Structures are given as structure tokens and as C-alpha cells.
Amino acid sequence: MGIKSSSDIFFIMSVAAVLMAVISWAVESMWLASTQWLLVGIMVGVWGLYLRLRDMHEGSGKKK
């Protein structure tokens, strides 16, 4: 098991950003920082989903 594509990297970054949001909220209730990390996580997650779907679509169109 390993990182197979760039969409896996974006997924890992998205999870890390959401964890940073939780940590920044829990430590000192920094609402602005936690909101920023949540937005980063959502944006990176959507981009990773787009790449995953694009890879699946391109993979199904290829014939060997």
C-alpha cells in the first residue's frame, strides 16, 4: 500500500487540514484559524476528488 496518485496526496492533505482545524479550535478556540483550515481542507478535498474522478474516467477509456 502506498501513494498511487496525486489524488491520494490531496486526500492526505485534506485530512491533515481538517485535523489542524480541530486542533486549533480545541487549543484556544481560535475560530478564524479553524475556519481557515476547514476551508483549506474542503478545497483540497474537492480538488483531490476531481483528480480521482478524472483518473478513473481516463483509465476506463484506455484499451490495452
C-alpha positions as CSV (number, residue, x, y, z in Angstrom):
1,M,0.0,0.0,0.0
2,G,1.4,3.4,-0.9
3,I,0.6,6.7,-2.6
4,K,-0.5,5.7,-6.1
5,S,-1.5,9.1,-7.5
6,S,-1.7,12.8,-6.8
7,S,-5.3,12.4,-5.6
8,D,-4.0,10.4,-2.7
9,I,-1.7,13.2,-1.7
10,F,-4.6,15.7,-1.9
11,F,-6.7,13.3,0.3
12,I,-3.9,13.2,2.9
13,M,-3.6,17.0,2.8
14,S,-7.3,17.4,3.2
15,V,-7.4,15.1,6.3
16,A,-4.4,17.0,7.7
17,A,-6.1,20.3,7.2
18,V,-9.3,19.1,9.0
19,L,-7.2,17.8,11.9
20,M,-5.5,21.2,12.1
21,A,-8.9,22.8,12.3
22,V,-9.9,20.6,15.2
23,I,-6.6,21.2,17.0
24,S,-6.7,25.0,16.5
25,W,-10.3,25.1,17.8
26,A,-9.6,22.8,20.8
27,V,-6.4,24.5,22.0
28,E,-7.5,28.1,22.3
29,S,-10.9,28.3,20.4
30,M,-9.2,30.1,17.5
31,W,-12.3,30.4,15.3
32,L,-10.6,32.2,12.5
33,A,-7.7,29.7,12.2
34,S,-10.1,26.7,12.5
35,T,-12.3,28.2,9.8
36,Q,-9.3,28.8,7.5
37,W,-8.1,25.2,8.0
38,L,-11.6,23.8,7.3
39,L,-11.8,25.8,4.1
40,V,-8.4,24.6,3.0
41,G,-9.5,21.0,3.8
42,I,-12.6,21.4,1.7
43,M,-10.8,23.0,-1.2
44,V,-8.1,20.3,-1.3
45,G,-10.6,17.5,-0.8
46,V,-12.7,18.7,-3.8
47,W,-9.6,19.1,-5.9
48,G,-8.5,15.5,-4.9
49,L,-11.9,14.2,-5.8
50,Y,-11.8,15.8,-9.2
51,L,-8.4,14.3,-9.8
52,R,-9.6,10.8,-8.7
53,L,-12.7,11.0,-10.9
54,R,-10.5,12.3,-13.9
55,D,-8.1,9.4,-13.4
56,M,-11.0,6.9,-13.3
57,H,-12.5,8.3,-16.4
58,E,-9.2,8.3,-18.3
59,G,-8.5,4.8,-17.1
60,S,-11.8,3.4,-18.3
61,G,-11.3,4.9,-21.8
62,K,-8.0,3.3,-22.4
63,K,-7.8,-0.1,-24.2
64,K,-4.8,-2.4,-23.9
